[in-house]
Amino acid sequence: MIRFHYQGQGYYNIDLSTYEQAFLHNLYYAMLRIRRIEEEIERRYCEDEMKTPIHLVIGQEATSVGSCAALKTDDRIYATHRTHGNYLAKGGDLKAMISELYCRANGCVASRGGSMHLLDKKAGMDGSSAIVGGIIPIATGSALAAQLQSSDCITGVFFGDGATEEGALWESLNFAALKKLPVIYFCENNFYSVCSPLKNREPAGTRIDKKADAFGVNAEQVDATNVIKVYEATLRAILRINSGAGPAFLECIAYRWRGHSGAGDDSHTGYRDPKEVLHWETVCPVATFYNALIDQGLLHENQARRMEEMINAEIKEAFAYAINSPNPVYEDLNKFAYSD
C-alpha cells in the first residue's frame, strides 16, 4: 500500500455549532446529492445509453462543495475532465447535466460536450476541458479579464495532481503571482494520474503546495475529506485576494474511490492495492460529516431521511427528463461552429 504524506484528522476538533444549522445542512445535502447522483450515473452507465466517457467524483465531494459554498454565484469556476461535482456544487442544472450525458439536444452544452465539457454560464461554471492542465491558462486569463474590468469576481480553477506535471500550471502561477490576479487554484490531489501513482511520478516527499508556494502564490494543503476545512481554506484564500495580495493555491487531499474513468473500481487491474481504497472509504467525506452532525446534535435522522427522499425524487425526475428529451438533429450540426 502507498504511504501517503498526509492523513485527514476528521471533525473531532471542530465545534460545528459555531455555524448556523441551515448552512451545515446545506453542506451535507450538497455532498449527499452529488454522491447519489454519481451512484445513479454509475448504475445506469452499463446500459450504454450515455454516449460519453465519464469520470466519477465519488470520494472527492467535499472539495467541490466546500469551495463553492464560499464562492459567490457571480464568481467563475473552470474544471478539468472530472466535472460533475464542480458543476453541481456551483449550481448547475441537474436536468441539463444528465441530458448532456445522454447527448440530448437540451443538454447544458447542447449534446456537444458530454461529461468532460460541462458548462453553465448562469451558475458561473464557465468551462471545462479534458486536456490535462489545459483549462488552467484559460482560467488565469479569466482572472486577468476580471482585474482589467475592475470586477470583484473571483475565478476558481479545479485540476488534478497530474496537471502539476504540466508547464501550463507553473507558467500560469508565475503570471498570476506577478499580476496579483484574483484566482484560486484548486488542486484535487487524489494521488493518481490515470493509473500512475505519485510515487512513480515525483521524488519521495515532494509537496505540491510547497512547489506552488515557491512561485510566490500563497499555498496551503487541505484535508479535503473535511468539507469545513475546505470551506475555511477557501474563505482564507478569498480574504487574501480581496486584500490585494494576489492568488492562492489549495492542494485538496482526497481520494478517488472509483477508476479513472467509467463505472466501478478498477483496483483489480493491479495499479493500486484494493486495501488502499478500503482505507480511504473509512474517511468518507459524506459519512464522516453526517456522523459529526449527528454526534453534535445538529442533524436528526428524520431530517437526513427527508433529504434522501428529496434527492432520490430529483434524480428520478432528472433521468426521466433526459431519457425522454430530443436527440440533436442534422440541421444543428453547424451551429456554434467557427466555419462550415
Buried (B, 14 or more C-beta within 10 A) or exposed (E): EEEBBBEBEBBEEBEBEEBEBEEBBEBBBBBBBBBBBBBBBBEBBEEEEBEBBBBBBBBBBBBBBBBBBBBEEEBBBBBBBBBBBBBBBBBBBBBBBBBBBBBBBBBBBBBBBBBBBBBBEEBBBBBBBBEBBBBBBBBBBBBBBBBEEEBEBBBBBBBBBBBBBBEBBBBBBBBBBEBBBBBBBBBBBBBBBEEBBBEEBBEEEEBBBEBBBEBBBBBBBBBBBBBBBBBBBBBBBBEBBEEEEBBBBBBBBBBBBBBBBBBEBBBEEEBBEEEBBEBBEEBBBBBBBBBBBBEBEBBEEEBBEEBEEEBEEBBEEBBEBBBEBEEBEEEEEEEEEEEE
